[in-house]
């Protein structure tokens, strides 16, 4: 078997040429690869690293968060009992995450970024835990265990990039 035979077999394993159809598939795959690569470059770009938040902007953002919490509390008061509790927990979680993110944007430190990440994890945990309250008995217990385990995994995953390896 010569090199030309191998090339021919790889080009047309079943002996049929395909013609324009093979070319169309090749063009479609190539175009898809280029678009996917371009999307990966776009998705990888984050916010501008030089953008800083002034003290005034930070204070204004905190006041806006407080005002939004007051609006959410008023909306929660109009809901039925169980929904009211879920609404309040969701509002508190949203406020905690917003404050942590505002602090991270203002301080721009690794510690504040980690605090914002933990706030997001805790907010999700509190909301899921509140939803377990609607269940009863064994279902509630299983739900709570699942939610707690999910929080633990998320906290471990969040800490993973910051681990210190000692030899």
Backbone as numpy.savetxt, mean C-alpha at the origin, in Angstrom:
# Nx Ny Nz CAx CAy CAz Cx Cy Cz
23.62 -32.66 -37.56 22.77 -31.49 -37.56 23.66 -30.25 -37.56
23.45 -29.42 -38.52 24.27 -28.22 -38.65 23.61 -27.05 -37.93
24.35 -25.97 -37.84 23.86 -24.76 -37.20 22.64 -24.21 -37.94
22.65 -24.30 -39.26 21.50 -23.82 -40.05 20.27 -24.67 -39.78
20.45 -25.97 -39.55 19.31 -26.83 -39.23 18.69 -26.45 -37.89
19.55 -26.15 -36.90 19.06 -25.75 -35.58 18.32 -24.42 -35.67
18.88 -23.47 -36.40 18.21 -22.18 -36.57 16.85 -22.37 -37.24
16.80 -23.19 -38.24 15.55 -23.45 -38.92 14.53 -24.11 -38.01
15.00 -25.05 -37.19 14.09 -25.73 -36.28 13.56 -24.78 -35.21
14.44 -23.91 -34.67 14.01 -22.94 -33.67 13.07 -21.90 -34.26
13.33 -21.52 -35.49 12.48 -20.52 -36.14 11.11 -21.09 -36.48
11.06 -22.36 -36.90 9.81 -22.97 -37.32 9.77 -24.41 -36.81
9.45 -24.62 -35.52 9.52 -25.96 -34.95 8.56 -26.94 -35.60
7.44 -26.52 -36.12 6.49 -27.42 -36.74 6.56 -27.40 -38.26
7.50 -26.66 -38.77 7.67 -26.61 -40.21 6.84 -25.56 -40.91
5.92 -24.90 -40.22 5.12 -23.86 -40.90 5.73 -22.50 -40.64
5.61 -21.63 -41.60 6.25 -20.32 -41.52 5.44 -19.33 -40.70
4.16 -19.29 -40.83 3.34 -18.35 -40.08 3.28 -16.99 -40.72
4.34 -16.53 -41.29 4.38 -15.27 -42.02 4.04 -14.07 -41.18
3.03 -13.33 -41.61 2.65 -12.07 -40.98 2.16 -12.26 -39.54
1.57 -13.39 -39.24 1.05 -13.61 -37.89 2.17 -13.65 -36.87
3.27 -14.34 -37.18 4.41 -14.37 -36.25 4.97 -12.97 -36.05
5.05 -12.21 -37.13 5.56 -10.84 -37.04 4.64 -10.00 -36.16
3.33 -10.16 -36.29 2.37 -9.39 -35.49 2.50 -9.75 -34.02
2.68 -11.02 -33.73 2.84 -11.43 -32.32 4.13 -10.86 -31.76
5.21 -10.92 -32.55 6.48 -10.38 -32.11 6.39 -8.88 -31.84
5.73 -8.16 -32.73 5.56 -6.71 -32.55 4.72 -6.43 -31.30
3.65 -7.20 -31.09 2.79 -7.00 -29.92 3.57 -7.27 -28.63
4.35 -8.34 -28.60 5.13 -8.64 -27.40 6.20 -7.58 -27.14
6.85 -7.13 -28.20 7.86 -6.09 -28.05 7.26 -4.79 -27.54
6.11 -4.41 -28.10 5.42 -3.20 -27.66 5.00 -3.31 -26.20
4.49 -4.47 -25.82 4.10 -4.69 -24.42 5.27 -4.58 -23.49
6.43 -5.12 -23.90 7.63 -5.05 -23.06 8.08 -3.60 -22.88
8.03 -2.84 -23.96 8.45 -1.43 -23.88 7.51 -0.64 -22.98
6.21 -0.85 -23.13 5.24 -0.13 -22.30 5.40 -0.50 -20.84
5.59 -1.79 -20.56 5.78 -2.24 -19.18 7.03 -1.63 -18.58
8.11 -1.57 -19.35 9.35 -0.97 -18.85 9.16 0.51 -18.55
8.46 1.20 -19.43 8.22 2.63 -19.22 7.36 2.84 -17.97
6.37 1.97 -17.77 5.52 2.09 -16.59 6.32 1.82 -15.33
7.26 0.90 -15.39 8.09 0.61 -14.21 8.96 1.81 -13.85
9.50 2.50 -14.84 10.29 3.68 -14.55 9.43 4.78 -13.94
8.21 4.94 -14.44 7.31 5.96 -13.92 6.87 5.63 -12.51
6.54 4.36 -12.24 6.07 3.97 -10.91 7.18 4.06 -9.89
8.43 3.90 -10.31 9.54 3.94 -9.38 9.89 5.34 -8.92
9.44 6.34 -9.64 9.77 7.70 -9.23 8.83 8.14 -8.13
9.37 8.55 -7.03 8.57 8.97 -5.88 8.41 10.47 -5.86
7.98 10.99 -4.71 7.84 12.44 -4.60 9.21 13.11 -4.65
9.19 14.37 -4.94 10.43 15.12 -5.04 11.16 15.10 -3.70
12.42 14.69 -3.68 13.14 14.62 -2.42 13.45 15.98 -1.82
13.46 17.03 -2.62 13.80 18.34 -2.12 12.61 19.13 -1.59
11.39 18.61 -1.72 10.21 19.34 -1.29 10.14 19.34 0.24
10.19 20.50 0.83 10.12 20.61 2.28 8.82 21.27 2.68
8.39 20.96 3.89 7.17 21.53 4.44 7.58 22.54 5.51
7.06 23.75 5.40 7.39 24.77 6.38 6.55 24.57 7.64
6.93 25.28 8.70 6.18 25.18 9.96 4.74 25.65 9.77
4.53 26.70 9.01 3.18 27.20 8.76 2.34 26.18 8.01
2.92 25.55 6.99 2.20 24.53 6.24 1.85 23.34 7.13
2.79 22.98 7.98 2.57 21.87 8.91 1.44 22.19 9.88
1.46 23.38 10.45 0.40 23.78 11.38 -0.96 23.84 10.68
-0.98 24.35 9.45 -2.23 24.41 8.69 -2.76 23.00 8.40
-1.85 22.09 8.09 -2.26 20.72 7.83 -2.84 20.08 9.10
-2.23 20.34 10.25 -2.75 19.79 11.50 -4.12 20.37 11.85
-4.31 21.68 11.59 -5.62 22.29 11.83 -6.68 21.68 10.90
-6.31 21.42 9.67 -7.25 20.81 8.71 -7.62 19.39 9.16
-6.65 18.67 9.71 -6.93 17.32 10.21 -7.91 17.37 11.38
-7.71 18.34 12.29 -8.62 18.50 13.43 -10.03 18.86 12.96
-10.12 19.73 11.96 -11.44 20.13 11.44 -12.12 18.94 10.77
-11.36 18.16 10.03 -11.94 16.98 9.38 -12.43 15.98 10.42
-11.69 15.84 11.52 -12.11 14.92 12.59 -13.43 15.38 13.22
-13.57 16.70 13.43 -14.82 17.21 13.98 -16.00 16.93 13.04
-15.78 17.08 11.74 -16.84 16.77 10.77 -17.19 15.28 10.80
-16.17 14.44 10.90 -16.41 13.00 10.94 -17.16 12.61 12.21
-16.82 13.22 13.34 -17.52 12.93 14.58 -18.99 13.31 14.49
-19.28 14.44 13.88 -20.67 14.86 13.70 -21.42 13.88 12.81
-20.77 13.41 11.77 -21.40 12.43 10.88 -21.61 11.10 11.61
-20.67 10.72 12.47 -20.77 9.46 13.20 -21.92 9.49 14.21
-22.16 10.65 14.80 -23.22 10.77 15.81 -24.60 10.47 15.23
-24.76 10.66 13.94 -26.06 10.43 13.30 -26.28 8.96 12.95
-25.25 8.14 13.06 -25.35 6.72 12.67 -25.93 5.88 13.80
-26.48 4.69 13.46 -26.95 3.76 14.51 -25.79 3.31 15.40
-26.12 2.68 16.52 -25.15 2.38 17.58 -23.88 1.68 17.10
-24.00 0.50 16.49 -22.80 -0.24 16.11 -22.04 0.49 15.01
-22.77 1.03 14.04 -22.12 1.78 12.97 -21.44 3.03 13.52
-22.01 3.60 14.58 -21.42 4.78 15.21 -20.04 4.45 15.77
-19.93 3.31 16.43 -18.64 2.91 16.99 -17.62 2.65 15.89
-18.04 1.95 14.83 -17.14 1.71 13.70 -16.70 3.02 13.06
-17.64 3.94 12.93 -17.34 5.24 12.34 -16.34 6.01 13.19
-16.52 5.99 14.49 -15.59 6.69 15.39 -14.21 6.08 15.36
-14.15 4.75 15.32 -12.85 4.09 15.26 -12.16 4.41 13.94
-12.93 4.41 12.86 -12.37 4.75 11.55 -11.88 6.20 11.53
-12.65 7.10 12.14 -12.24 8.51 12.19 -10.97 8.69 13.01
-10.88 7.98 14.13 -9.68 8.08 14.97 -8.47 7.50 14.23
-8.66 6.40 13.53 -7.57 5.79 12.79 -7.11 6.71 11.65
-8.07 7.29 10.96 -7.75 8.21 9.87 -6.98 9.42 10.40
-7.41 9.93 11.54 -6.73 11.08 12.13 -5.30 10.72 12.54
-5.12 9.56 13.16 -3.78 9.14 13.59 -2.84 8.99 12.39
-3.34 8.39 11.32 -2.51 8.21 10.13 -2.19 9.57 9.50
-3.17 10.44 9.41 -2.95 11.76 8.82 -1.93 12.57 9.61
-2.03 12.52 10.92 -1.07 13.25 11.77 0.33 12.67 11.60
0.44 11.34 11.60 1.75 10.71 11.45 2.37 11.03 10.09
1.54 11.03 9.04 2.06 11.36 7.72 2.47 12.83 7.63
1.71 13.70 8.28 2.07 15.12 8.30 3.39 15.32 9.04
3.56 14.61 10.14 4.83 14.70 10.89 5.99 14.17 10.05
5.76 13.07 9.34 6.82 12.50 8.50 7.20 13.47 7.38
6.21 14.12 6.79 6.49 15.09 5.73 7.22 16.31 6.27
6.91 16.70 7.50 7.53 17.89 8.09 8.94 17.58 8.59
9.09 16.50 9.34 10.38 16.19 9.97 11.37 15.54 9.00
10.86 14.73 8.07 11.69 14.08 7.07 12.83 13.27 7.68
12.51 12.49 8.72 13.50 11.62 9.33 13.05 10.17 9.17
14.00 9.27 9.34 13.67 7.85 9.27 12.72 7.47 10.40
12.93 8.05 11.56 12.08 7.75 12.72 10.63 8.18 12.47
10.43 9.35 11.89 9.06 9.80 11.63 8.41 8.98 10.51
9.20 8.54 9.53 8.66 7.70 8.46 8.23 6.35 9.02
9.03 5.80 9.92 8.66 4.54 10.55 7.43 4.70 11.43
7.32 5.84 12.11 6.14 6.10 12.94 4.88 6.18 12.07
4.98 6.78 10.90 3.84 6.85 9.98 3.47 5.45 9.49
4.47 4.65 9.21 4.22 3.28 8.77 3.52 2.48 9.87
3.98 2.62 11.11 3.34 1.94 12.24 1.93 2.46 12.46
1.71 3.75 12.26 0.36 4.33 12.42 -0.60 3.73 11.40
-0.14 3.53 10.17 -1.00 2.91 9.15 -1.35 1.47 9.54
-0.35 0.75 10.05 -0.59 -0.64 10.45 -1.56 -0.69 11.63
-1.36 0.17 12.62 -2.24 0.19 13.79 -3.66 0.63 13.42
-3.78 1.57 12.50 -5.12 2.02 12.07 -5.87 0.87 11.40
-5.19 0.16 10.53 -5.83 -0.98 9.87 -6.22 -2.04 10.90
-5.35 -2.25 11.89 -5.62 -3.23 12.96 -6.86 -2.82 13.77
-6.95 -1.56 14.15 -8.09 -1.09 14.95 -9.40 -1.22 14.19
-9.38 -0.90 12.89 -10.61 -0.99 12.11 -11.05 -2.45 11.93
-10.10 -3.33 11.62 -10.45 -4.74 11.46 -10.88 -5.36 12.78
-10.26 -4.95 13.85 -10.63 -5.46 15.18 -12.05 -5.03 15.56
-12.41 -3.81 15.21 -13.76 -3.33 15.50 -14.80 -4.11 14.70
-14.46 -4.49 13.48 -15.38 -5.27 12.67 -15.61 -6.66 13.27
-14.62 -7.18 13.98 -14.77 -8.48 14.63 -15.81 -8.41 15.75
-16.03 -7.23 16.30 -16.99 -7.07 17.39 -18.42 -7.41 16.99
-18.72 -7.34 15.71 -20.07 -7.66 15.24 -20.33 -9.16 15.27
-19.26 -9.93 15.27 -19.40 -11.38 15.29 -19.58 -11.86 16.72
-19.94 -13.09 16.87 -20.12 -13.62 18.21 -19.41 -14.95 18.39
-19.06 -15.25 19.62 -18.51 -16.54 19.99 -17.21 -16.89 19.30
-17.17 -18.10 18.76 -15.96 -18.63 18.14 -15.55 -17.83 16.91
-16.53 -17.35 16.14 -16.21 -16.55 14.96 -15.47 -15.27 15.34
-15.91 -14.64 16.42 -15.24 -13.43 16.88 -13.83 -13.74 17.33
-13.66 -14.83 18.07 -12.33 -15.21 18.54 -11.38 -15.48 17.38
-11.86 -16.21 16.38 -11.03 -16.50 15.21 -10.69 -15.22 14.46
-11.66 -14.35 14.36 -11.45 -13.07 13.68 -10.38 -12.25 14.40
-10.47 -12.18 15.72 -9.49 -11.42 16.50 -8.09 -12.01 16.37
-8.00 -13.34 16.40 -6.69 -13.98 16.25 -6.11 -13.68 14.88
-6.95 -13.76 13.84 -6.49 -13.49 12.48 -6.02 -12.04 12.33
-6.80 -11.11 12.89 -6.44 -9.69 12.79 -5.14 -9.41 13.55
-5.00 -10.02 14.72 -3.79 -9.81 15.51 -2.57 -10.40 14.79
-2.73 -11.57 14.20 -1.63 -12.19 13.46 -1.25 -11.34 12.25
-2.24 -10.79 11.57 -1.98 -9.94 10.41 -1.20 -8.70 10.84
-1.57 -8.13 11.96 -0.86 -6.95 12.47 0.57 -7.31 12.82
0.76 -8.44 13.47 2.11 -8.88 13.83 2.99 -9.08 12.61
2.45 -9.72 11.57 3.22 -9.91 10.34 3.56 -8.57 9.69
2.59 -7.67 9.69 2.83 -6.35 9.08 3.91 -5.59 9.84
3.88 -5.69 11.16 4.92 -5.01 11.96 6.29 -5.61 11.70
6.36 -6.93 11.58 7.63 -7.58 11.28 8.11 -7.21 9.88
7.20 -7.18 8.92 7.58 -6.79 7.56 8.05 -5.34 7.52
7.42 -4.49 8.31 7.81 -3.08 8.34 9.19 -2.91 8.96
9.54 -3.77 9.90 10.83 -3.66 10.58 11.94 -4.32 9.78
11.59 -5.21 8.84 12.59 -5.99 8.11 13.65 -5.14 7.42
13.29 -4.05 6.71 14.35 -3.30 6.03 15.31 -2.59 6.99
14.92 -2.49 8.25 15.73 -1.74 9.19 16.54 -2.65 10.13
16.54 -3.94 9.83 17.23 -4.87 10.71 18.73 -4.61 10.66
19.38 -4.84 11.77 20.82 -4.73 11.86 21.37 -6.14 11.95
22.25 -6.48 11.02 22.83 -7.83 11.02 24.15 -7.76 11.76
24.28 -8.61 12.76 25.50 -8.65 13.55 26.15 -10.01 13.36
27.43 -10.00 13.19 28.15 -11.26 13.01 28.88 -11.66 14.25
